[in-house]
Amino acid sequence: MSTTRNAKADSTAALRKTVVDALEELKAKDIREIDVRGKTSIADLLVIASGTSARHVKSIADEVVKFAKKAGVMPLGVEGEQEAEWVLVDLGDVIVHVMLPRIREFYGLERLWTVGDREPGLDAASAG
């Protein structure tokens, strides 16, 4: 069982790198990764990034799909391409959200998925 878990972790790590490479290729802004293992069964990792315009958001999402396919991962779905204010690319263990900054701020996915998380070193500071 542990071997299966390690293989899944390795494939998720490889997919994560592919996604980040694609985002950086098209100069996505404010890339944030959120580990959601133990919080949901839909994915292991959420990657959130911003684009500067609807066209940029769509181009970034297209690049993520292209990089994923090149890595042998077929997206399970892509949503929001028409309006391109928020495009979601579902790659199974990794879900990518590419958003306009105002949409990202409004929905606050980072706040939603990190409620209750503690930053390393915070316990020591709050104990004193």
VMD Tcl script that draws the C-alpha trace (Angstrom):
set ca {
  {0.00 0.00 0.00}
  {2.85 2.36 0.85}
  {4.37 1.81 -2.61}
  {1.07 2.85 -4.22}
  {0.96 5.95 -2.03}
  {4.56 6.84 -2.96}
  {3.82 6.38 -6.67}
  {0.78 8.65 -6.37}
  {2.83 11.27 -4.51}
  {5.51 11.09 -7.21}
  {2.97 11.50 -10.02}
  {1.30 14.40 -8.19}
  {4.71 16.06 -7.70}
  {5.53 15.62 -11.40}
  {2.14 17.00 -12.41}
  {2.62 19.93 -10.01}
  {5.93 20.77 -11.68}
  {4.33 20.55 -15.13}
  {1.55 22.93 -14.05}
  {3.95 25.45 -12.48}
  {6.18 25.33 -15.58}
  {3.15 26.09 -17.79}
  {2.04 28.95 -15.53}
  {5.53 30.45 -15.50}
  {5.86 30.03 -19.27}
  {2.99 32.47 -19.85}
  {3.92 34.71 -16.92}
  {0.96 33.97 -14.64}
  {0.91 36.23 -11.59}
  {0.79 35.35 -7.89}
  {1.00 31.54 -8.22}
  {-0.17 29.84 -5.03}
  {-0.27 26.13 -4.20}
  {-2.59 24.74 -1.54}
  {-2.26 21.17 -0.28}
  {-5.84 19.97 0.24}
  {-5.10 16.35 1.18}
  {-7.19 15.50 4.21}
  {-9.60 18.37 3.49}
  {-11.28 16.94 0.39}
  {-11.18 13.83 -1.74}
  {-11.51 15.73 -5.03}
  {-7.80 16.54 -5.35}
  {-4.47 16.64 -3.54}
  {-3.38 20.07 -4.67}
  {-5.01 23.30 -5.79}
  {-2.93 25.70 -7.83}
  {-4.26 29.24 -8.11}
  {-2.82 31.91 -10.40}
  {-3.88 35.23 -11.87}
  {-3.86 36.58 -15.39}
  {-3.84 40.24 -16.38}
  {-6.84 40.05 -18.75}
  {-9.47 37.57 -19.92}
  {-7.30 36.78 -22.94}
  {-4.28 36.16 -20.67}
  {-6.35 33.93 -18.34}
  {-7.52 31.83 -21.29}
  {-4.00 31.60 -22.75}
  {-2.57 30.49 -19.40}
  {-5.24 27.80 -19.01}
  {-4.63 26.62 -22.59}
  {-0.90 26.37 -21.81}
  {-1.62 24.29 -18.69}
  {-3.71 21.90 -20.81}
  {-0.99 21.73 -23.48}
  {1.79 21.01 -20.94}
  {-0.38 18.40 -19.16}
  {-1.15 16.57 -22.41}
  {2.56 16.63 -23.33}
  {3.23 15.01 -19.93}
  {0.64 12.31 -20.69}
  {-2.15 13.70 -18.48}
  {-5.52 14.28 -20.11}
  {-7.60 16.94 -18.36}
  {-10.81 15.64 -16.83}
  {-12.45 18.95 -17.63}
  {-11.93 22.61 -18.38}
  {-14.57 25.11 -17.29}
  {-14.99 28.85 -17.80}
  {-13.13 29.29 -21.09}
  {-15.98 31.25 -22.66}
  {-15.89 34.20 -20.22}
  {-12.27 33.54 -19.21}
  {-12.57 35.45 -15.94}
  {-12.01 32.20 -14.04}
  {-10.87 29.08 -15.86}
  {-10.67 25.81 -13.95}
  {-8.51 23.00 -15.34}
  {-9.19 19.65 -13.62}
  {-6.16 17.38 -13.91}
  {-7.37 14.86 -11.33}
  {-4.99 15.12 -8.37}
  {-4.19 18.73 -9.27}
  {-6.85 21.35 -9.96}
  {-5.72 24.62 -11.50}
  {-7.66 27.88 -11.10}
  {-6.61 30.76 -13.35}
  {-8.47 33.94 -12.49}
  {-8.62 37.66 -13.03}
  {-7.38 39.42 -9.87}
  {-10.81 40.94 -9.03}
  {-12.50 37.52 -9.35}
  {-9.76 35.90 -7.26}
  {-10.16 38.52 -4.54}
  {-13.97 38.23 -4.56}
  {-14.08 34.42 -4.16}
  {-11.05 34.15 -1.85}
  {-10.21 30.50 -2.55}
  {-6.94 30.84 -0.63}
  {-8.84 31.92 2.50}
  {-11.49 29.25 2.00}
  {-9.04 26.34 1.67}
  {-6.59 27.45 4.36}
  {-9.04 28.16 7.19}
  {-7.62 26.58 10.32}
  {-4.16 26.03 8.81}
  {-1.28 27.29 10.83}
  {1.86 28.76 9.42}
  {5.08 27.06 10.61}
  {6.43 28.80 13.70}
  {3.11 30.45 14.54}
  {2.51 28.21 17.57}
  {5.68 29.42 19.31}
  {4.79 33.07 18.68}
  {1.23 32.74 19.98}
  {2.29 30.73 23.04}
  {4.48 33.59 24.33}
}
mol new
graphics top color blue
foreach p $ca { graphics top sphere $p radius 0.5 }
foreach p [lrange $ca 0 end-1] q [lrange $ca 1 end] { graphics top cylinder $p $q radius 0.2 }
display resetview
